[in-house]
Amino acid sequence: MAKLFGFSIEDADEQSLPKTAVSPVPPNNEDGNDHFLSSGFFGSYVDIEGIYRTEFDLIKRYREMALHPEADSAIEDIISEALVSDTNDTPVEINLDNLNASDGIKTKVREAFKFIKDLLDFDKKAHEIYRNWYVDGRIYYHKIIDLKKPEEGIQELRYIDAMKMRYVRQQKKNKDDKYRVNNNAISQNPMDYEFPEIEEYFIYTPKQTYPVGNASPNSGNNGIKIAKDAITYCTSGLVDRNKGIGLSYLHKAIKSLNQLRMIEDSLVIYRLSRAPERRIFYIDVGNLPKIKAEQYLRDVMMRYRNKLVYNADTGEVRDDKKYMAMLEDFWLPRREGGRGTEISTLPGGQNLGEITDIEYFKKKLYRSLNVPTSRMDGEGGFNLGRSSEILRDEVKFSKFVGRLRKRFSNMFSDMLKTQLLLTNVITPEDWEVMSEHIQFDFLYDNHFTELKETELQNERLALLATTEPYIGKYYSQDWVRRNVLRQTDEEIIEEDEKIEKEIKDGIIPDPAEMMLDPEGSGGMRPMPIEGELGDNGAGGEPDAALRSMNVDTKVATQDANIVKPKGGEI
């Protein structure tokens, strides 16, 4: 690593494994670079299908696709859903609710994340950064630090064009490897075999030229070798396992977009050639010889032909009789004995307004990009009604955008890790534990999930109201909370603690006191039982007490457990 440009931070997982914990399978990140590069900077191979040969060709193809109007519209829909621009709120915030750390550590982590966003100028450039990542399928940032004062953290985050950078994983060649044995030798001890050791680094080529294959990565003409930890590297997560190349989410739409382009071009050519009505002139040439007849036909055609041409560049209208176009009239000679000179009309093409095939391939393009076809040309509108009225495609699209956000968050995670380690806030071992509990919350604009949760909550509360008379008779409160309200053990404990605290603080009234307070807000006074009627403040007599409660004393004395209202039987 000393020969590499940049800096290197020792990973905790490499130090935690004992020397005897070995595997013949090399470590991999499942990012398409599981193979060992030895055939050049970008790697090259024979592509029978003719789609792409290198990552260079692939990224170039993706960027050309993004310039197509239909593809650009679908891409903008995805980016607009993933990143919500708000004048007051930032597109993404860090969430440390699940992180088990002190308040001081959490404060430093939040400050580090804000510092990274300021270096990226993410609040202003979020759209461009996310689009570069989505279109290319990868994004690179160089983390520039002061090598003499690394404790000051990252000084600048510099964007690197994906065409100029390549991530290389190469097996180290060590002739003095003690685990190497003869291929013909047979050993019963698995530790006697050679275990691969992987060297990981980046190669940066400042001059953006087409890569030449079959060049050794050690030749020195391929670019600058940069240490792995000095570069932030985030991919789309899609990988072509057969070729070992990371793909973009635009890859599935290559064929659909090419088909749409060809159909549109063929439609334009057909309409231009068949749209106008053309005339057929039959010219009577009599008994003239062939050469004379052709000369006569040519003279008549030039005499009556009037071709005015409009020049869009200069704005001039001129007479261009020397050019013959395919959309002009037909001039045909006719011999003596015919019907003489005749002019007939050739009708134009029919059904020129049919664009069903165009609509089909446009929908196919949107489906290949995981965008609902209802968003094409503004179809369907925007619905904020019940979740049953929401299209399933929109729900799928919302989940797809959520997966993109989670993948894109790896860029923030890597930058945050480097900043915290350089500033000595945490250690590499601490990061392995903390990284699982650090989340990034994106500003959300799609309310489908919220509507669904609201409807579910309403249905549960309605079911609770129906079940309430049977609580204590057929169902326990614990069963209702678990099966009707669908509360977990953690939620039950947490809600009970919050309710107790709010009652203690006087935020909400105590339900027990409400039941005993006859004049409380919505409270019910318990029904007096026999032997306690004299203690109600109504003179100490049962009949007086019952009269104060407006009940029939005669009925009450017959059966104290059955109280009927005054006025007769029910």
N, C-alpha and C positions, 0 to 999 in steps of 0.2 A: 503493500500500500504506500510505501514511501515514494515510489516512482510515480504515483498518480497525482494529478492536480486536485486540489481541494482538501477536505478533511474527512476523517473517518471516526465514527463513534462505535465503540464495542457494544454489540448487542448482548442483552442479558441472557437470551436463550442459548447462545453459544457458550457462555460461561457456566450456565447451570447444568449442562449435560456433562456427565463424567466421561473420561476418556474411553472407558470400556463400553459406553452406550453408542454403538456404531451401527450403521445401516448401509447396505449396498445401494440404496436409493438416495440420490442426491437431494438436498432441500430444494423446494420449488415454491413459487408464489402463485401457481395456477394462473399466470398472466400471459401464457403463450410463449414464454422463454424457458421452457423446460428442457430444451435441447441445447447442445453445445455447439457454439458457432465456431467454425474453422474455415469457412469458405468465403470470407470477405466481410466487409463492413456491414452491408445490408443483407448478405446472403443471397444466393441466386440458385435457380433450379429451372428445369424444363416444365413449363406450364402447358399441358396439352389443351386445356380448355381455352387458353388465350385470354383469360380475364386479367390476371396480373402476375408479375414475376417477383416483385420485391415490395417491401413496405413503401418504398418511394412511389411506385406506380399506384399502389392502393390509396395512399393519402391524396395523391394528385387526382385520382378518380373521385374520391369523396368530395373534394373541394369543387370540382366541376359540377357535380350533382347538386350541391348546395346553391348554385347560381340559377338553377332552373326554377321558374316561378311556382309551379305546383309543389315541388320539393321544399322550396324556401318557405312557402305558406305553412306546410306541415311542421317544419322545423321550428318556426316561430310559435306555433301553437304549443309545442312541447316546452320550449324555453319559457314562454309566458306562464305556463302552469307551474313549472318548477321554481321559477324565481318571480316573486311578486314585487313590483316596484311600488313603494309607498313613500310619500314625501316625509313622513314622520318616523317610520320604523325602518330598521335595517333588514335586508333580505334574509339574513341568517344570524342566529344567536346561539351561544353555547348553553347547554343545559347540564347542570351539575347536581341535580336533585338526588340522583342515585349514587353519587360519589361519596364514599365514606372517608372523608378527610376533614381537617380542621378548617375553620372559617378563613384563617390566614392563607392557607394553601389554595382554597377556592378563589379567594380574591386575586391572588397572583396568577392563577390559571385564566381567570376572566380578563385580567389586564394583558396577559400574553396574547390571548386570542384577539382582543381589540387591537393590539399592536400589529399583529399579522394582517388583519383586515385593512388597517391604515397603510401598511406597506403595499398591499395589493390594490389599494384604492377600490375595494370591492363594492362599496355602496354605489359608486359611479360606473364602474366597469364590470359589474356582475354579468350583464348580458353578453358582452364580448368574451369574457373568460369562459362562461358556460358554453357558448356557441363553439368556441375553438375546441373545447374538450369533446363536445358531442359530435361535431363533424369529423374531426381527425380520429376520434376514438382513443386519444391519449393526449396528455399535456405534460410539459416539462417546465420546471422553474429552477433556476440556479440560486441556491441559498448562499449569498455572499456574506462572509464574516471577516472580521479582523483577526488574522492568524496570530498576531502578537497579543491581542486582547480578546480571546474567544468568549470570556465571561460577559462581554457586553452584548452578546446575542447576535441575531441576524441584523445585518446592516441594510440589505436590499434584497428584494426578490425579483429576479430578472427573468422574463419570459423567454423561452427558447423555442424556435420553430421546430415542429415535429419532424420535418424533412432533414434537419441538420443534426438530429440526435438519435442515438441507438443504444438500447440497453443490451449488454452482452453478458452472458453467463458462460464461462469457459472452465473446463476441467484443468486443474493444475497438473503439470507434468513434473514429477519428482522422481529422479532416478534412484535416489537413496532411500526410497520408501521401505521401511522395515516390514510392512505387511505384504509386499510384493512377493509372489512365489512363482515358480515355473508353471507354465500352463499344463505341462504333462504330469506335474506332481499332483498327488492326491493327498489331501490333508483332511483329517477328521475335525480339526479345530477351526471354527469359523473365523477366529481372530487372525489366522494365518493368511487370509486373503486381502487383496488390496481394496480399500474403500475410497471412493472418489472424493476429492476435495475440490470445491467449486470456488472459482474466483469471479466476483461480480463487479462490474464497472460500467461506465458510460463512455461512449465515443462521440465527440462533438466535431463536426465538420463545418467550419465557418463558411466555406464556399459552397453554395447550394448548386451542385452539379449532379448529373445522373451517375449513380454509383457504378463502378466497374467491378464485375464479379471476379471470383477466383483470385482475389488479393488477400494476402495474409493479414490478419489483424495486428500483427506485430511489426508490420513493415514500416510504420511511421508516416506513411503518406496518406493514411486514412483519416487522420484528425488527432484530436487531443483526448487522451484518456483521463477521465474525471472519476474521482472516488464516488462510491455509491451514496454515501450519506450527504454529499454536497448537492445532490439533485433531488427535487421532489418529483415523483413519477406517479401519475395516476392514469389508469386505463379504464376502458368501458366495462371490462369484465367478460366481453365476448371474445372467444378464442377459436381459431381454426386449428383443431388438434392435428389434422392431417399434415398441415404445412407449418404449424408452430408459429403462427402470426396472429397478433391481436387485431381484432376487427372493430369497426365502428357500427353503430346501430343503423347506419345508412346502407350497410352491406346487403341486406335483404332486398333493398329497393333498387339495386342496380339493374336487374333484368326488367322490372316493371317500368322504370323510368325510360329505359331504352326503347321498350315497346311503345310507350306513350309518345315518345318523340317521333318514331317512324310512322305511327298512325297519323299523327298530326301533319307531318310533312307530306305523306301520300294524299291526305285529304285536301291539302292546299293545292297540290299539283292537279288533282282530278278536277277540282272546282275551277281552277284557272283555265284548264283546257276544254271543259265541257259547259261552262257557264254561259258564254255568249252565243247568240244565234248567228249562224253564218249562212251566206248565200252561195248558191252554185250558179255560175254563168255558163250557159251552153252557147258557144259562138259558132255560127254557120260560116264555114270556110269554103264552101262550094267545091269546085274541082281543082283547087290549088294543090300543087305538089306539097310534099311533107315539109320541106324546108320553108317554102313560102307560107304554108299554113301556120307553122310555128311562129314565123316572124310577124304574120298578121295578128295572131292571137296575142303576142307579146305587146304589139303596138296598141291594140285595143285595151289591154289590161292597164298599161301605163297611162293611157289617155283618161280613163275613167276612174282610176284608182286615186283615192284621196286619203293619205295616211298622215294625220297630224299627231305629233309626238310632243308630250309635255315633259320638260326637263325639270325634275324636282330640285336639282342643285342650283340652277340659275334662274328658274322661274320663266323660262322662255318656251314658246310654242313654235315648233318648226315643222316643215313638211319633209318627211323622211321616206321617199319613194324607192330608195335603193336597197332597203332592208326588207326581207321577206320573213314574216313571222308565222308561227304555226296556228295562230288564231285568226288568220285572214281568210278572205273568201276563196272559193275554188273557181278556176277558169278552165273549162273543158271545151275542146273543139268538136264540131259536129259536121259531118259530111253532107253533101247534097243528097237529097232524098229523105232527110230527116224532117223534123218539125220546125226547122229554122232556129233563130236565136230565142233562147228561153232562159228565164231566171226563176229559180226555185229556192226555197228556204230550208236549211238544215236545222232542226230544233236543238236546243241545248239539252244538257243532261237533266235527268229527272231525279227526284228525291235528294236534292242537294242539301236539304235541311236536316237530314238524318245524322245525328251525332251519338247514337247509342253506343257505338264501339269506343268513342272517346270517353264517354262517361264511365264505361266499364273499366277501362285501364286507369282512369283517375282514381276510382274507388279502390282498385287493386293496389295502386301506389300508396294510398292512405293506409290501407290495411297492412301493407308490408312495413310501414313505419309505426304501427301500433296506435295510429290516430283514428278516432271514430269518424266514419264516413259522413255522419250528420254534421260535422264541422266544415265540410267542404262547401264552399260558396255560401256559407252562412245558413245552411239548412237547419231546420228544427228549432231554432231559437234557443233561449236560455230558460230553463224551468227551475223554479224554486218551490215546487209543490211537494207532495208526498213522495216518499222514497219509492213507492210502487210505480210512480210515473217517471222515474229517472231511468234512462236507458242503461242496459247492462254494459254497453260499450263504454259509457262514461265512467262507470265504476271500475272496469278493467283499466281504462286509461289513467284513472286516478292512482291505482295501485302501481302501474308501470312508472308513473312519474315519481312515486315514492321510492321505488327501487333505484331510479336514476339519482335521486337526491342522496340516498344512502351511499351509493358508489362514489359520487362526487365528493362526499364528506371526507373520504380518505386523503384528499389533498390537504384539507385543513388539519387533519389528525397528524400527518407527517410533519408539517410545518410547526405545529404546536409542540410536538415531541422534541424537535431540534431546539426550539427556543427555550423550553423548560430545562432541557439538559445542559445547554450552554450557560444559562444563567444560574445553574446550581440550585434550582428550585426542587428538583426531584432527581433520583438516580434512575439508570436504565431498568433496574429491578422494580422500582416503584411504578414506572410507566407500564410495565407488563400487567400490573394489577389494575391501575387506574384507567387504562385505555378502554376497557370493556364497559366502564360506567360513565364515560364521557359521551354525551350525545349533542347533536347539532340540530336545532329547531329552525326550520325554514318558515318564513311568513307564508301563511296558507290563504288561498283565495277560493279554492274549490270547497263548497259547503255540503257536498253530497254525504260525506262521512258524518258531519254534524247532524244533518237531517235524519240520517238513518239512526244514529244514537238517540236523538230526541224522540223519534217514533217508538223505539224500543222501550225507552223510559216511560213514555205515556202508557203503553200497553201493560207494562209491569205495575204501574200505579193503579190502573183500572182493575187489574186482576187482584191487587192488594185490597182495594176497597170491597171487592166481591168476597174475598176470603176473610175479612176482618171479623164478621160475626161468629166465625167458627174457630177463631184463635182462643185457645184455652179449653175448647170443647173437643175438637178433633185434631187440631194442629197446634204445635208449639210455636212460640215466637222465633226460636232458633231455626225451625224448619221453614218458616215463612221467609226469613231473611236469606236463607241459603237457596231455596228453590223458587221463590217468587221474585225477590229482588236480585237474585243471583250475586249476592255478596260473598266474597272469599273470607277466609279466616283473618287475614291481615286487614281487610276493609272493615270487618265487624269490630275488631279491637280498636282500630284507628277512629272509627266513627263514634264508638262508645266513649273514648277518651275526649274527643272533641265536644260531644254533647255534655259530658260532665263538666268540662271546663267552661263552656258557655253558660251553663246553669249557675255555676259558681260565680262567674263574672257578671251575672245579671243580664246577659244578652238575650236569653230566652227564658220564659217562666218554667218553673218546676211543674211537671205534669201531676205529681202527687198533690201539690198545693192547689192546683187548678180544680181537681176533683173535690176537694174539701171546701173550696171557697164558693158559696152560692152566688156571690155578686161578681165573681171574676169574669174575665172575658172568655166567654164560651164555656165556662165551668159548670159542672153539674153537682148539685148537692146530693149526697148519698141518701137513700131512702131510710128513714128511721125504722128500727125494728122494735119488737115488743119489749117493754121494760125500759126503753130509753126515750119514750115520747115525752116524759116530764122534763127532760133536760133541754128542751128546745127553746126556752124563753117565752113560752106561750101560757104562763100561769101554772105550769106543772101538771095540768090535767090532761088526760088523753084526748077528751073530746075537744078541748080548747086547742090542743096542738093540731088535731086533725082538721078543725075548722080553719085554723090559720093556713093549712095546706090545701083548703078547699076540697076536701074529700068527705065522703059520706061516713059518719061515725058509726052508724048501725052496721054497715057492711064491713067496716074495718074491724069492729069488735068481733064479728063472727069469724073472720079469717084475717089475721094480721098480715099474712103473707101475700094476700090478694088485695090490691088497692084499686078501686074503680072510681072514676070521676063522678062528681056530683051531677045528678041529672038522670040517673036511671041505669038500667042494665045495658051492656054492649053485646 
